[in-house]
Every structure is written in structure tokens, then in C-alpha cells.
Amino acid sequence: MQKISLPVFIAAIVIIAIIAGAVGYYAKPVPTPPPKPGEGMVIYWIGGAAGDPFDARLYKGATDAAELLGIKLVYAHTKWDPDKMVAEFKKAIAANPDGIVVMGHPGLEALEPLFKEAADKGILVTLANVDIPELREKYWFTGYVGQNLYMSGYTLAKEALKRFADKLKPGTRAAIFSGSWEQPARALRAIGVEDALKEAGLIVDRVSHPPEVYGSPAEGLPYVSGYLAKHPDVVLMCFDGGGTTAAAADYMKSLGKKPGEIIVIGFDLTPGSVKGLEEGYVQLVIDQQPYLQGFLTVLNMFLSKKYGFAGLYIDTGGAVIGPEEVKWVKDLVEAGYR
């Protein structure tokens, strides 16, 4: 019989041990992951317009939070139409979920009876994007995640007045384009802009467009061109919607305006507004961080339902972004977080 040398024998034992260990490791049962804290919970989120860049960030934030917590999320699109928001709210109540997130665009009169109906059924409701303080005061679980709308508009205009003091002098004409003048709760940021400009002595024109333009901003061009034809002396234009601000560069190009020929300010960081800032057609944008409005409202609902925490009031704030600052947030905008 041929003898096996001691070194070879030891090496063989080591190899067998390694193989056995590896087989044992991969063959052992995979432990079941612990349940997520929100499993079994269902939340409805009444959103904006499908394809709208602002709505996309609301959706991403809400979806990320729901996935993290194990919540089933049902997201409804409304084209930013207050009547459709009310209709989707009614459908959500009929589905009897654990919670509903709704934006305050329809106003107190339209939403108050639905909040009561939901509360009577044990459904918690919280607010996003547009605040209705009277409802927060009435229901312990109703919080708000979004900007202080009036102050966001006021802050944006004050910054424009500071940066362009050489052009925005008393008697200068400015225009604010909005589809919300008849909706006081939603028009607050346009009113904030208006108040700041009037305080500085500017002539301020209110320009109305249908609410549908927010979701289909290309349809806003006739309102811009029509106003400009009557008021060629306008120095500043403000757009109070994320979609219309994103389309502002296209408006200016279509009207044959050079970058910066008209000072353009507006709301919400989106790929369109970033492009406008980079090309010089948009001068200032204030960011209300819609991703957080989606994420934190779902978290708000979870905390109230699971642990009985009162609804949180969270001002998502946001900085005023100009061409110099946009480079710091561009990548986050493209990723859908800003």
C-alpha cells in the first residue's frame, strides 16, 4: 500500500473542512426577515397629474416611504383638478383604508364634510402641499407637510427685488400667472409674490389661466403671449405652478425673447426649471421639496395610526435657487429627490 505523506494528508483534511463548511453555510435555512412595521396598513394618496414633474416627486417620496414601512400605497392622479381631488377623496373613503393623504386645493368648504365622514369611519386624514389650518385644529391626527405657501411667495419675490434692484424699481410692471386666483388656499404663494412686489412700488398684474394648464403647461403659451402683446413693458413674470415654471423657457423662446430679457421667477425645482436656470431664461426658483411632502405624509399617517402620535406640521421650506446655486442640486433633481 502506498503511504500518503503527512503534508498531503493535512492539506486534504483542510480542503475537506473548507468544502464542508461552505456546503453547510449555503445549505442552512435562510431566516425569514422580520415583518415591516407598517405591514397590513393601507394608505391612499390623492396626488396631482400623471407625468407632471412635481407630482412625480410626490409619488416617489410616498412610494419610498410605503416600501420602507411595508405599507400598501394606492396613489390617485387628479390632473390638479380640485373637483377630481374631491371625487378621489370620496372613492378613498369608500375603500375604507387606514389613512388618506389629501392636498388642500379644494378648500375648507369642500373638504370639511369629507374629513368628518372619514373620521366617523375611523379613517385618519392628513394634508400635503396646501394647508387648511381649520382642519388641523379640529382633528388630532391631521398634520401638514409642505411650505408655508404665503411666505414662500413673499420670500421668492423679496429675493428677486434684492438681486435685480437695478431693474425692479417703483413703477416697473410685473405679472403673476396663476390658475388659482379663485382658490384662496392655493393662491397664497401667488398672493405672497404680489404683496412683496406691491410693497416695493411695482405695478402688478394678475393674469389668470385655467387650472388645467398646471398639468399641461404647453397650453399656457396663449395666456403669456396675449398678456405680452398688451403689456410689452413688463419687466418681471412670475409663474406660480411647477409645470408652468418648468415651461417658462419654452414660453420665452416661442415669443422671441432672449435669456434674461424678461426676469422670470417661479416655483419648484424640476428638470424643466433647472434647464431654464442653466439657459438663463429663468432667474429664480424656490424649492418646496415635494419628495419630502410625499415621504413624510406617509410617515405621518403611519405614526398616528400605529402609535397614536398627533399629526405633525412640517414646513418643507426650500431655498431660493438661481443660476449659480443650481449646479449643487442638479444631480438630485435628475434623480427625482429635488
Secondary structure in CASP SS format (residue, H / E / C, confidence):
PFRMAT SS
TARGET T0000
AUTHOR 0000-0000-0000
METHOD secondary structure of the structure
MODEL  1
M C 1.00
Q C 1.00
K C 1.00
I C 1.00
S C 1.00
L H 1.00
P H 1.00
V H 1.00
F H 1.00
I H 1.00
A H 1.00
A H 1.00
I H 1.00
V H 1.00
I H 1.00
I H 1.00
A H 1.00
I H 1.00
I H 1.00
A H 1.00
G H 1.00
A H 1.00
V H 1.00
G H 1.00
Y H 1.00
Y H 1.00
A H 1.00
K C 1.00
P C 1.00
V C 1.00
P C 1.00
T C 1.00
P C 1.00
P C 1.00
P C 1.00
K C 1.00
P C 1.00
G C 1.00
E C 1.00
G C 1.00
M C 1.00
V E 1.00
I E 1.00
Y E 1.00
W E 1.00
I E 1.00
G C 1.00
G C 1.00
A C 1.00
A C 1.00
G C 1.00
D C 1.00
P H 1.00
F H 1.00
D H 1.00
A H 1.00
R H 1.00
L H 1.00
Y H 1.00
K H 1.00
G H 1.00
A H 1.00
T H 1.00
D H 1.00
A H 1.00
A H 1.00
E H 1.00
L H 1.00
L H 1.00
G C 1.00
I C 1.00
K E 1.00
L E 1.00
V E 1.00
Y E 1.00
A E 1.00
H C 1.00
T C 1.00
K C 1.00
W C 1.00
D C 1.00
P H 1.00
D H 1.00
K H 1.00
M H 1.00
V H 1.00
A H 1.00
E H 1.00
F H 1.00
K H 1.00
K H 1.00
A H 1.00
I H 1.00
A H 1.00
A H 1.00
N C 1.00
P C 1.00
D C 1.00
G E 1.00
I E 1.00
V E 1.00
V E 1.00
M E 1.00
G C 1.00
H C 1.00
P C 1.00
G C 1.00
L H 1.00
E H 1.00
A H 1.00
L H 1.00
E H 1.00
P H 1.00
L H 1.00
F H 1.00
K H 1.00
E H 1.00
A H 1.00
A H 1.00
D H 1.00
K C 1.00
G C 1.00
I C 1.00
L E 1.00
V E 1.00
T E 1.00
L E 1.00
A E 1.00
N C 1.00
V C 1.00
D C 1.00
I C 1.00
P H 1.00
E H 1.00
L H 1.00
R H 1.00
E H 1.00
K H 1.00
Y C 1.00
W C 1.00
F C 1.00
T C 1.00
G C 1.00
Y E 1.00
V E 1.00
G E 1.00
Q C 1.00
N C 1.00
L H 1.00
Y H 1.00
M H 1.00
S H 1.00
G H 1.00
Y H 1.00
T H 1.00
L H 1.00
A H 1.00
K H 1.00
E H 1.00
A H 1.00
L H 1.00
K H 1.00
R H 1.00
F C 1.00
A C 1.00
D C 1.00
K C 1.00
L C 1.00
K C 1.00
P C 1.00
G C 1.00
T C 1.00
R E 1.00
A E 1.00
A E 1.00
I E 1.00
F E 1.00
S E 1.00
G C 1.00
S C 1.00
W C 1.00
E C 1.00
Q C 1.00
P C 1.00
A C 1.00
R C 1.00
A C 1.00
L H 1.00
R H 1.00
A H 1.00
I H 1.00
G H 1.00
V H 1.00
E H 1.00
D H 1.00
A H 1.00
L H 1.00
K H 1.00
E H 1.00
A C 1.00
G C 1.00
L C 1.00
I E 1.00
V E 1.00
D E 1.00
R E 1.00
V E 1.00
S E 1.00
H C 1.00
P C 1.00
P C 1.00
E H 1.00
V H 1.00
Y H 1.00
G H 1.00
S C 1.00
P H 1.00
A H 1.00
E H 1.00
G H 1.00
L H 1.00
P H 1.00
Y H 1.00
V H 1.00
S H 1.00
G H 1.00
Y H 1.00
L H 1.00
A H 1.00
K H 1.00
H C 1.00
P C 1.00
D C 1.00
V C 1.00
V C 1.00
L E 1.00
M E 1.00
C E 1.00
F E 1.00
D C 1.00
G C 1.00
G H 1.00
G H 1.00
T H 1.00
T H 1.00
A H 1.00
A C 1.00
A H 1.00
A H 1.00
D H 1.00
Y H 1.00
M H 1.00
K H 1.00
S H 1.00
L C 1.00
G C 1.00
K C 1.00
K C 1.00
P C 1.00
G C 1.00
E C 1.00
I C 1.00
I E 1.00
V E 1.00
I E 1.00
G E 1.00
F E 1.00
D C 1.00
L C 1.00
T C 1.00
P H 1.00
G H 1.00
S H 1.00
V H 1.00
K H 1.00
G H 1.00
L H 1.00
E H 1.00
E H 1.00
G C 1.00
Y C 1.00
V C 1.00
Q C 1.00
L E 1.00
V E 1.00
I E 1.00
D C 1.00
Q C 1.00
Q C 1.00
P H 1.00
Y H 1.00
L H 1.00
Q H 1.00
G H 1.00
F H 1.00
L H 1.00
T H 1.00
V H 1.00
L H 1.00
N H 1.00
M H 1.00
F H 1.00
L H 1.00
S H 1.00
K H 1.00
K H 1.00
Y H 1.00
G C 1.00
F C 1.00
A C 1.00
G C 1.00
L C 1.00
Y E 1.00
I E 1.00
D E 1.00
T C 1.00
G C 1.00
G C 1.00
A C 1.00
V E 1.00
I E 1.00
G C 1.00
P C 1.00
E C 1.00
E C 1.00
V H 1.00
K H 1.00
W H 1.00
V C 1.00
K H 1.00
D H 1.00
L H 1.00
V H 1.00
E H 1.00
A H 1.00
G C 1.00
Y C 1.00
R C 1.00
END
